[in-house]
C-alpha cells in the first residue's frame, strides 16, 4: 500500500505507512523509510538506530 501511495506522489502518506510497518517490525519498511529520508536529504533521519558511543568507535 505504501508503494502505491509513493508511486502516486503521496510521499507523506507513504512515509506514514512505512513508519507504521517499521514500528511493527517490518525490516523492508524500515529500509525503505531510511532510503526515503536519505533521498530527501535527511542524513540524520536516514541513520538506523542511535549514534554510536565514543567507546564503540575506538579500535
C-alpha positions as CSV (number, residue, x, y, z in Angstrom):
1,X,0.0,0.0,0.0
2,X,2.8,2.4,0.8
3,X,4.5,1.7,-2.5
4,X,1.2,2.6,-4.3
5,X,1.0,5.9,-2.4
6,X,4.6,6.6,-3.2
7,X,4.1,6.0,-6.9
8,X,1.1,8.2,-6.8
9,X,3.2,11.1,-5.4
10,X,1.9,10.9,-1.9
11,X,5.2,10.9,-0.1
12,X,3.8,11.9,3.3
13,X,1.2,9.1,3.2
14,X,3.8,6.6,2.0
15,X,6.2,7.6,4.8
16,X,3.4,7.2,7.4
17,X,2.6,3.7,6.2
18,X,6.3,2.7,6.0
19,X,6.8,4.1,9.6
20,X,3.8,2.1,10.9
21,X,5.1,-1.1,9.3
22,X,8.6,-0.4,10.5
23,X,7.3,0.1,14.0
24,X,5.6,-3.3,13.7
25,X,8.9,-4.9,12.9
26,X,8.9,-4.9,9.1
27,X,12.5,-4.8,8.0
28,X,11.8,-3.8,4.4
29,X,9.7,-0.9,5.5
30,X,12.5,0.3,7.8
31,X,15.0,0.1,5.0
32,X,12.6,1.9,2.6
33,X,11.9,4.6,5.2
34,X,15.7,5.2,5.6
35,X,16.0,5.4,1.8
36,X,13.2,8.0,1.5
37,X,14.8,10.1,4.2
38,X,18.2,9.9,2.6
39,X,16.7,10.8,-0.8
40,X,15.1,13.9,0.8
41,X,18.5,14.9,2.2
42,X,17.8,13.9,5.8
43,X,21.1,12.2,6.5
44,X,20.4,12.1,10.3
45,X,16.9,10.6,9.8
46,X,18.3,8.0,7.4
47,X,20.5,6.5,10.0
48,X,19.0,3.4,11.6
49,X,19.5,3.2,15.3
50,X,21.1,5.5,17.8
51,X,24.5,7.1,17.0
52,X,27.5,5.0,18.2
53,X,29.1,5.9,21.5
54,X,32.7,7.2,21.5
55,X,33.7,3.9,23.2
56,X,32.3,1.9,20.3
57,X,34.4,3.9,17.8
58,X,37.8,3.1,19.4
59,X,39.8,0.3,17.9
